[in-house]
Amino acid sequence: MTHRWTVLSGTTIGSVHVRDQLPLQDSVLTWSDYELGQAVIAVADGHGHKLHFRSDTGAALAVVCAVEELRRILADLAGVGESADHAAAVDLVSTAGAALVDNWVAKVRHHIEANPYSPAEEDLGAAADPLRAYGSTVLATAAVGDMVVFLQIGDGDSVLVSADGEASRPLPEDPDLDGLHTSSLCQARPVDALRVAVVDARVDDVALIFLCTDGFGRSRVDADGWWRQTGEQLLEFSRSRGLVWVREQLPEWLEEPARIGGDDTTMALLVRSDVGGISRPDLADTVPVPD
C-alpha cells in the first residue's frame, strides 16, 4: 500500500530579532498531494549577520528552490522506488541538490538586478561577493509513496521517527559545523556541503519526520538528546491528540525556544497517515507551488 503523507509547519521570530528590529530570517514551505502519496517540506535559516543583510530573502528563495527541485524528481523517484534501486535514488536527490544551488543562485542574481546594492551595502563587500548578503542554510524532505529522501546544506536538524517512537538522524554529520559557523548556500562551493539520504519507509517503519532550524534545538538543556524526546512527543501527540491539535500547538511550541534562545525558530513535519492512531490527514496546511 502506498503511504499517504500530511504536512504541518510553523515559524516564529526570535526575541533578539524583535529587540534589534530585524526581520524574521527563517523560512518554511510545504507542498503535498495526499491522493498520490507525495509531499515536500523545506525550512531555511538566513544567517542574520550584518554581512548577510538580505538573508531573509535568501532563506525565502531557498525553500522555494528546494520544493521546486524535489518536486521535479518525484516521478523519477517513484520509478526507482518500485525497483528498490537505492543508488539511483541517491543520485536523483544529489542531482536535485545541485540543481537547488543553481536555482538559488539564479534567483538571487535576479533579485539583485531588481534591487541593486546601495553604495553603503557595496562598502560592506556586497560588490565583491554579491551572494554573501543572501546567505542561508536549507533542509528539505520529500516523500514519494514508500520512499523518503532528505537533503541539507548547513545546520539545523532532520529527524526521522519510527512507528515505535524511536528517533534517528538519517543524514551524516557535516564536519564543518562547529557550533558557531555553518555551511551555506552563499559559500564558494555549496554543493561540497550537500548531504543526502534515502529511506524506505516500510523497512524503517517511518511514522513522521520533522525538520527544524537550529533556533529550536540550540536553547535546549539536553543538547544531545532533545531531538529524540521531541520526536517521541510529536508522535505521541499525533496519536493521542490528533494532527489538528498538533497544528494548533505548533506556534506555542516554537515561541518558547524563540523567546529563550532569541533566534528565529521554525519546524516542518511530514506525518504518515496510516500509522496506528493518527487521523485527520485532510486538515494539514499546505502551500501550493506553481509548476
N, C-alpha and C positions, 0 to 999 in steps of 0.2 A: 504494500500500500504506500502510495506517495504521501509523505508527511505534509501537513499544512502548517503555515507559519504566520504568527502575529507579531506586529512591530509596535513598540511603545518608545517614547523618548521624552526627555526634558532637559532644560538648561537653565542655570541661574547665575547671575552676575556676582562676582566676589566682592566682599566688603571693602577690600583695599582698592578695587577699581571704582567702587562707589565713592570712597573717600577722596581718591585722586581725580575724580571726574573723567574716568576713562571709559570707553565703550566696552560692552560685552565682547570678548575676543575668542570665545568658544563658538562653535557652530555644530549643528546636527541636522541630518536629513535622512528620511526613511522613505522606502517605496515597497509596495507589496502587491502581489496578485494571489489572493488566497486560493482561488479555484485551481490555478496552475501549480500551486505549491512553491511559489517563488517569492523571495523578499531580499531587500538590501538595506543595510543600515550603515551609517557613517558618522563619525564625530571627528572634529579637528580642534586644535588648540593653538590659536595665534600667540606668538611669543610675548607680545606686550611691552618689550623693552623699547626705549626711545629710538633705537636704531631700526626697530621693526614697527614703525608708526602707522603702517597700514595692515597690520597683521589681522585685524578683524575682517577685513576684506579678503585677505589671503586664506583665512580659515573658511569663510563662506564659499569661496571658489573651490577649495579643496574638497569639501563634502559633495558639491555638485559634480566635480570631476570623478570622484570615487564612485558615486551612484551611476553616473553615465557609463563609465568604463566597465564596471561589473555587470551592468545590465546588458552591455553589448555581447558578453561572453556566456550569458545564461543558456542559450540554446546549445552552444558547443559543450558546455559543462554537462548539460543533461545527457548529451550523446555519449560522452566519455564515462559518465556515471553509470550508464547502462552496461558498459563493457568493463566497469571496475578498473579502468586504466588510471591509476593514481598518478603516475609520472606525467601523463598527458594533461591531467587536471592541474598539476603544479605548474606546468609550462604555461597553460592558459592564464592562470592567476598571475604569474610573473610577468607575462606579456601585458596583462591589464594594468599591473602596477607601473610598468614603464610607460604605457600609454597615458595613465593618470598624470604622471610627471609632465609629459609633453603637453597634455591638455591644459594642465595648471599653468605652465609657463606661458602658453599661448594666450590664455585668458588674462593672466597678469599683464602681459605686454599690451594687450588690447585695452585694459583698464588704464594703464599708464598713458597710452595715446589719448584716451578720452579725458584723462585727469593728469596733465603734466606736473612734474615736480616743481615746486616753487624754488626760488634761489636759496631760501633758508634750508629747505629739505635737501637740496643738492649739496649744501655745505656739510650736511650730516653724512655724506658719502653716497647718497642715492644715485647720483650720476655715474659714479664708478661701479656701483654694484646695484643695479636697479631692482633686482628681485628681493634683495635683503629686507626691504621695508615690509614685504608681504609674508615674512617667514611664518610657517605653521607646520604642525605635525598633521598626520591623518591616520585614522584607523577605520577599517571597513570590513564588513562581513556580508556574504551573500549565501542564501540558502536556495538550493535547487532540488526540490523533492527530498531525496535521502542524502544529499551531499551538502556540506557546509564548508565554505572557503573563507580564509582570512588573509588580509594584507595590512601592513602597518609600516609607517615611517615615523620615527620619533618615539617619545614617551607616551604614557597612557597605558591602560590595561585592557586586554582582550581575554575574557574568561568564559570558559565552557563549563556547563553544569549538567551532570548526568541525571537520569531519572531517579537515582537513589540519593541525590543531593551532593555527590562528590564533585568538587570544583577543580579545574585544572587550567593551565595556561597553554594553549596549543602552539603558540609561536615561540621560536627560540629567542633568547635574550639578545638585546642589542649591546655589543661590547663597548660601544662608545658612550653609553649612558652612565653618568657618574653622579646623578642626583642634583647637579647644578646645570649641566649642559645637555642639550638634546639634539639628535639628528633632525634635519629639517628639509622641507621641500625647497627652501631657498639656497641650500648649500651647493657647492660646485657639482657634485655628482650624487644627487639624492637617491638614484637607483641603487647605489652601492649600499645604502642603508635599508633597502626594502627587505622586509621579512614576510614570508607567505607560508600558509599551511592549508592542507586539505583534510577534512574529516568525514568519515562515513557515519552518518547519524544513526544508522542501525547498529553498527559494530560498537560504537562508543555510547549508544543509548542516550543521545543528546536530548535534554529537556529544554534548556534555554541557554542563550548566550547573552552576555552583556559587555558592552564597550563603555569605557569612561575615560575622561581626560584626567590628568594627574591631580587636578584640584580635588577630586573625590577621595583618593587614597592618601594623599600627602598629609592630611590633617589627622589621620588615624594613629592611635597609640600603637596598635599592633601592625607595624609596617609590613611584616612578612606574611601575616595570616588574615588580614581584614577581608581580602577578596574571597577567601574560602567561606567565611562567615556570611558575607554579603550574598554569595551565590546560593548558599543553603537557605537563607532567609527569603530571597526572591522566589525560589521555587516553592517553599512552604506557603508564602503569602499568595502566590498564584493559585495554589491548590485550595487553601483554606478560605481565602477572602475573594478570590476571583481577579481577573485582569482589569476589570473596571475599577476595582478598589486600588489595585497597584498603580494604575494610571493616575488616579486622584491623589495618591500619596506621594508620587514622584517629586513634585515641587517642594514638599516639606522635607523629604529625604535629602534633596540636593541643597536646600537652604542652609542646613546646619554646617556641613563642611565648607560651604562658600562663605559663611559668616565667620567660622572659627579659623579656617586656614587662610581666608582672604582672597583666594583665587577663584576664578570662574569655574563652575562645576557642571559637567554635562554627562548624561548617561543615555544610551540607547539599548533596548532589549529586543531580542528575537526569541520568541517563545513557540515551542512546538505544541500545537493544539490537541494532539491525540494522546498526550501524557495523562495518565490517570489523575482525575480530579481537576484538570484545567478545562475551563469552559469559556463561552462568550468571546470567541476569536473575532467576531464581526465588529467589536467595539474598539478595535485598535486605531490609533491615529497614524495616518499615512499621508505623505505629501507626494502627489504625482509629479513625475519628472518628464518633461516633453521628450518624445522620441527624437 
